[in-house]
Amino acid sequence: MENKSFEEYLQLLEQIVKTLENKDTTLEQAVDGYTKGLEISKKCYDILNSKEQLIVQKMTENGLVDFQKEEE
């Protein structure tokens, strides 16, 4: 799966959900869609996680509070 933006991945997830909601979807199509949806949601999570790390790093570099250290 090629690299896409977060928004493009969300659009793909929306398309998969619509397919899964369709009553004419076969079991094989549903399993395939579910599997692809899991892969895409993992990519979305990875993007969000990397952006969060970048924000925390920038905040720390600028003397702002590191939220992750406070939570521990």
N, C-alpha and C positions, 0 to 999 in steps of 0.2 A: 504494500500500500504506500503510495507516494506521500510525501510530506505536504500537508495542507494547513491552512490557518485553522485556528480554533473554531471560528464561525463556519468554515466549510465543513468541518467535522460535525458540528451541531446540525447542519442542514442534512448531512448524510444520515445521522441518527434519527432525525424527524421522518425522513423518507422510509427508513427501516420500520419505525413504529407504525406508520400508516400501512405498510405492507403487512405487518403482523396483525393489525386490527382488521384487515380485510378477511371476511369470512370465507372467501374463495381460496385463501392461501393454503397450500398443501403443507403437510407436516414437514416434509423435506425442506421446503422454502422457509418455513418458520424456524427450523433449526439452523439453517444456513444464515438467515437474517439475524437470529439471536447471537450466533457466533461472531458474525461481522460486527454487530452492535457492541459486543463485549470488547472486541479489538479497538474499535473506535473510541469507546468510553475510556479505555486505558490510555489511549493517545491524548484524549482531552485532559485526563487526570495528570498525565506527565507534563503537558503544557502548563496547566495551572500551577502545578508544584514547582516547576522551574521558574515561573514568573514570581511566585511567592518568595522563593529563595533569593531571587535577584532583588526584590523589594526589601527584604530583611537585610541583605548585604548592604544595599545602598543606605538604608536607615542607620545601620551600625557604623558604616564609614563616616556618616555625617553626625555622629554622636547622639543619635536618637535611640530610643529603647528597642532592644531586641526582644520581640514578643515571645519567641520560642524559648528563650532562657528564663523568662518570667514564669512560664507555664510549668516548667519542670520542677 
